[in-house]
């Protein structure tokens, strides 16, 4: 195995994804190992790890597997060095822009949920403090 390839266990540790999750993403076509060892083990590169990190970041924002696949295909095409017309490039960039807007909206929703959760935790803490004082 070359130093540029990693086995799935190392990839799992680096991405904080389970082996099962990485295998699931392979089954759905989101990430394909760059190579296989002579023994048949999956081998991944830094580019594969970067791809998994994109997926990992999209998941908590509620993106579907199809949306993840679409975004990865778009960014792969933009990064491929393939000759694109101005119209093709703008269409791809516009799709990325849509994902950016969706992510920003989800982040704002999560911020609101977090603020509510922090308020709730603080309310419980205040309640416990009042009960501590009353009990003494």
C-alpha positions as CSV (number, residue, x, y, z in Angstrom):
1,X,0.0,0.0,0.0
2,X,1.5,3.4,-0.9
3,X,1.7,6.2,1.6
4,X,-0.9,8.2,-0.4
5,X,-3.6,5.5,0.2
6,X,-5.4,4.9,3.5
7,X,-7.5,2.0,4.6
8,X,-11.1,2.5,5.7
9,X,-10.2,2.5,9.4
10,X,-7.9,5.5,9.1
11,X,-10.5,7.3,6.9
12,X,-13.2,6.6,9.5
13,X,-10.9,8.0,12.3
14,X,-10.1,11.1,10.2
15,X,-13.6,11.9,9.2
16,X,-15.3,10.7,12.4
17,X,-17.6,8.6,10.3
18,X,-18.3,4.9,11.1
19,X,-17.1,2.2,8.9
20,X,-20.7,1.3,8.2
21,X,-21.5,4.9,7.1
22,X,-18.6,5.0,4.8
23,X,-19.6,1.7,3.3
24,X,-23.2,3.0,2.9
25,X,-21.9,6.1,1.1
26,X,-20.0,3.7,-1.2
27,X,-23.1,1.6,-1.9
28,X,-25.1,4.8,-2.8
29,X,-22.3,6.0,-5.1
30,X,-21.3,9.1,-3.2
31,X,-17.8,8.0,-2.5
32,X,-15.9,5.2,-4.4
33,X,-12.6,4.0,-3.0
34,X,-9.8,5.2,-5.3
35,X,-8.2,1.7,-5.2
36,X,-8.3,-1.8,-3.7
37,X,-5.4,-3.5,-2.1
38,X,-4.2,-6.9,-3.4
39,X,-6.3,-8.4,-0.5
40,X,-9.4,-6.5,-1.6
41,X,-9.3,-3.8,1.1
42,X,-10.7,-0.4,0.2
43,X,-8.1,2.3,-0.3
44,X,-8.8,6.0,-0.1
45,X,-6.9,9.1,-1.0
46,X,-7.0,12.6,0.4
47,X,-9.5,13.6,-2.3
48,X,-11.8,10.8,-1.0
49,X,-11.4,12.1,2.5
50,X,-12.3,15.6,1.3
51,X,-15.4,14.2,-0.4
52,X,-16.5,12.4,2.7
53,X,-16.0,15.6,4.7
54,X,-18.4,17.4,2.3
55,X,-20.9,14.7,2.9
56,X,-20.4,14.8,6.6
57,X,-21.0,18.6,6.7
58,X,-24.1,18.4,4.5
59,X,-25.8,15.6,6.5
60,X,-26.7,17.6,9.7
61,X,-28.0,20.4,7.5
62,X,-30.7,18.0,6.2
63,X,-29.4,17.5,2.7
64,X,-30.6,14.3,1.0
65,X,-28.3,11.7,-0.5
66,X,-29.5,12.9,-4.0
67,X,-28.7,16.5,-3.1
68,X,-25.3,15.4,-1.9
69,X,-24.7,13.4,-5.0
70,X,-25.8,16.4,-7.2
71,X,-23.5,18.9,-5.4
72,X,-20.5,16.5,-5.6
73,X,-21.2,15.9,-9.3
74,X,-21.3,19.7,-9.9
75,X,-18.1,20.4,-8.0
76,X,-16.4,17.5,-9.7
77,X,-17.3,18.9,-13.0
78,X,-16.2,22.4,-12.1
79,X,-12.9,21.0,-10.8
80,X,-12.2,18.6,-13.6
81,X,-10.5,21.1,-15.9
82,X,-13.1,20.2,-18.5
83,X,-13.7,22.9,-21.1
84,X,-17.1,24.4,-20.2
85,X,-18.9,27.1,-22.0
86,X,-19.7,30.3,-20.1
87,X,-23.3,29.2,-20.0
88,X,-22.5,25.7,-18.7
89,X,-20.1,27.1,-16.0
90,X,-22.7,29.7,-14.9
91,X,-25.4,27.0,-14.6
92,X,-23.1,24.9,-12.5
93,X,-22.1,27.8,-10.3
94,X,-25.8,28.7,-9.9
95,X,-26.5,25.2,-8.6
96,X,-23.6,25.5,-6.1
97,X,-25.1,28.9,-5.1
98,X,-28.4,27.2,-4.4
99,X,-26.8,24.8,-2.1
100,X,-25.0,27.6,-0.3
101,X,-28.3,29.4,0.2
102,X,-29.9,26.2,1.5
103,X,-27.0,25.6,3.9
104,X,-27.2,29.2,5.2
105,X,-30.9,28.8,5.8
106,X,-30.4,25.6,7.7
107,X,-27.6,27.1,9.8
108,X,-29.9,29.9,10.8
109,X,-32.6,27.4,11.8
110,X,-30.0,25.5,13.8
111,X,-28.9,28.7,15.5
112,X,-32.5,29.4,16.5
113,X,-32.9,25.8,17.8
114,X,-29.7,26.1,19.8
115,X,-30.7,29.4,21.4
116,X,-34.0,27.8,22.4
117,X,-32.2,24.8,23.9
118,X,-29.8,27.1,25.8
119,X,-32.7,29.1,27.2
120,X,-34.4,25.8,28.3
121,X,-31.2,24.5,29.9
122,X,-30.8,27.9,31.7
123,X,-34.4,27.8,32.9
124,X,-33.9,24.3,34.3
125,X,-30.7,25.5,36.0
126,X,-32.5,28.4,37.6
127,X,-35.3,26.1,38.8
128,X,-32.8,23.8,40.4
129,X,-31.0,26.8,42.0
130,X,-34.4,28.0,43.5
131,X,-35.2,24.6,44.8
132,X,-31.7,24.3,46.4
133,X,-32.2,27.6,48.2
134,X,-35.7,26.7,49.3
135,X,-34.4,23.3,50.7
136,X,-31.8,25.0,52.9
